[in-house]
Amino acid sequence: MKAGLLSGMVLLCTLSAFAEVPVQSNFDIDRFIGKWFGIGLASTSSWFQNMKDKMKMCTNIIKPMADNSLDVTRTFLTSEGCKQKNNIYTLTNEPGRFHSTSTRSGALKVVTMVETNYDDYAIVHTVKNKSTEPSIVVQLLGRTKVQSPEVIEKFISFCQQQGLTPEKIVIMPESEECTVAVV
């Protein structure tokens, strides 16, 4: 009974947290699909704090699915070579907001497309319902590996509005694109 009540409270906190996150008006899935580079990343998660100095730019390939979900494949270079992670973003009843399940922990994630001009950049906000406290991840994606100072400032400003302090925000160093993924 207590575990069920606690799970319900955590879900309620997660849902109220994402309700305050703006979503791109008139989000257009067809314009969003394609290749995106992971330019910036910010997070409240402890794994991020431990790994942020080792992280490099990743490549995201976003493909449409028949049910308007998104198939997201993230490829990144590690000391062990190329790694690949896949996620399915299931569209909610609000265009630009998706649900996903963490492949590692099984935690529910709420993914919100905050802002994009589709041709250059996108700011993506994720709330991950893990343990007793949700974690927040904000990504800056770019169609190219370099973004303007104005876009980077927009990303940093949004992160700070979400309560992420400067030590929790990273602009990724460029890295080679992975061509072969080790799963």
C-alpha positions in Angstrom: 0.0 0.0 0.0 2.8 2.5 1.0 4.8 1.6 -2.2 1.7 2.2 -4.3 1.0 5.5 -2.6 4.6 6.6 -3.0 4.7 5.6 -6.7 1.5 7.6 -7.2 3.0 10.7 -5.5 6.1 10.5 -7.6 4.1 10.2 -10.8 2.0 13.2 -9.7 5.1 15.2 -9.1 6.5 14.2 -12.5 3.2 15.2 -14.2 3.0 18.5 -12.5 6.7 19.3 -13.3 6.2 18.7 -17.0 2.9 20.6 -17.1 4.9 23.8 -16.4 7.3 23.2 -19.4 6.3 25.0 -22.5 5.8 23.0 -25.7 6.5 24.2 -29.2 3.3 25.6 -30.7 2.1 23.7 -33.8 4.8 21.1 -33.4 5.4 19.4 -36.8 6.8 15.9 -36.6 7.5 15.7 -40.3 9.9 18.8 -40.1 11.5 17.4 -36.9 12.6 14.0 -38.2 16.2 13.6 -39.5 19.7 14.0 -38.1 20.5 16.2 -35.1 23.7 16.7 -33.2 23.8 16.8 -29.4 25.3 20.3 -28.9 24.4 20.9 -25.2 23.2 19.0 -22.2 22.1 19.9 -18.7 20.8 17.7 -16.0 20.0 17.3 -12.3 21.0 13.7 -12.4 24.0 12.4 -10.4 25.2 10.3 -13.4 25.5 13.5 -15.4 27.6 15.2 -12.8 30.0 12.2 -12.7 30.2 11.9 -16.5 29.9 15.4 -17.9 33.7 16.0 -18.3 33.9 12.8 -20.4 31.0 13.5 -22.7 31.2 14.5 -26.3 28.8 15.5 -29.0 26.5 12.7 -30.1 24.4 12.1 -33.2 20.7 11.6 -33.1 18.7 10.0 -36.0 15.0 10.6 -35.5 12.6 8.5 -37.7 8.8 8.6 -37.8 6.8 5.6 -37.0 3.3 4.7 -38.3 1.5 5.8 -35.1 3.2 9.3 -35.0 5.7 8.0 -32.4 9.4 8.8 -33.0 12.2 6.2 -33.2 15.3 8.0 -31.7 18.7 6.4 -32.2 21.6 8.1 -30.4 25.1 7.2 -31.4 28.1 8.5 -29.4 31.9 7.9 -29.1 33.3 6.4 -25.9 36.8 5.2 -24.9 35.5 1.7 -25.9 34.3 2.9 -29.4 30.9 3.8 -30.8 27.8 3.1 -28.7 24.2 3.2 -29.7 21.0 3.7 -27.7 17.5 3.5 -29.0 14.3 5.0 -27.6 10.7 5.2 -28.8 9.0 8.5 -28.1 5.2 7.8 -28.0 3.1 10.9 -28.9 0.7 12.1 -26.2 -2.5 13.9 -26.9 -0.5 17.1 -27.0 1.7 17.6 -30.2 5.3 18.0 -29.2 5.0 16.1 -25.9 6.0 12.4 -25.8 6.3 9.5 -23.3 9.2 7.2 -23.3 10.6 4.4 -21.1 14.2 4.4 -20.1 15.9 1.4 -21.6 18.3 1.2 -18.6 16.1 1.8 -15.6 12.6 1.3 -16.9 11.6 4.7 -15.6 8.9 6.7 -17.3 10.1 9.8 -19.2 8.1 12.8 -20.4 9.8 14.4 -23.4 8.8 17.9 -24.4 9.9 19.7 -27.6 10.2 23.2 -26.0 11.4 25.2 -29.0 12.6 24.5 -32.5 12.9 26.3 -35.8 13.4 22.8 -37.5 16.3 23.9 -39.7 18.9 24.8 -37.1 18.2 24.0 -33.5 15.8 22.4 -31.0 15.6 22.6 -27.2 14.2 19.4 -25.7 13.2 18.9 -22.0 12.9 15.5 -20.4 11.6 14.7 -16.9 12.6 11.2 -15.8 10.5 9.6 -13.1 13.2 7.6 -11.2 13.3 6.5 -7.6 11.6 9.0 -5.3 12.7 12.2 -7.1 12.3 13.0 -10.8 15.4 14.2 -12.7 15.5 16.8 -15.4 17.5 16.7 -18.7 17.6 19.5 -21.2 19.2 19.0 -24.6 20.2 21.5 -27.2 20.1 19.8 -30.6 21.5 21.2 -33.8 21.3 20.2 -37.5 25.0 21.1 -37.7 27.7 20.8 -35.1 28.0 24.5 -34.5 25.3 26.8 -33.2 25.2 30.6 -33.0 26.0 32.3 -29.7 22.3 33.4 -29.6 21.0 29.9 -29.7 23.5 28.7 -27.1 22.5 31.6 -24.8 18.8 30.7 -25.4 19.6 27.1 -24.3 21.5 28.3 -21.2 18.7 30.7 -20.3 16.0 28.1 -20.5 18.1 25.7 -18.4 18.5 28.3 -15.7 14.7 29.0 -15.8 14.3 25.3 -15.0 16.6 25.6 -12.0 19.7 24.2 -13.6 22.8 26.0 -12.3 25.9 26.7 -14.6 27.8 23.6 -13.2 24.9 21.4 -14.5 25.1 22.8 -18.0 27.6 21.6 -20.7 28.2 22.6 -24.3 29.7 19.4 -25.8 33.0 19.3 -27.5 32.8 18.2 -31.1 33.7 14.6 -31.8 34.0 12.3 -34.8 30.7 10.8 -35.9 30.4 7.1 -35.3 29.8 5.1 -38.4 29.7 1.6 -36.8 27.8 1.1 -33.5 28.6 -1.5 -30.9 25.3 -2.5 -29.2 
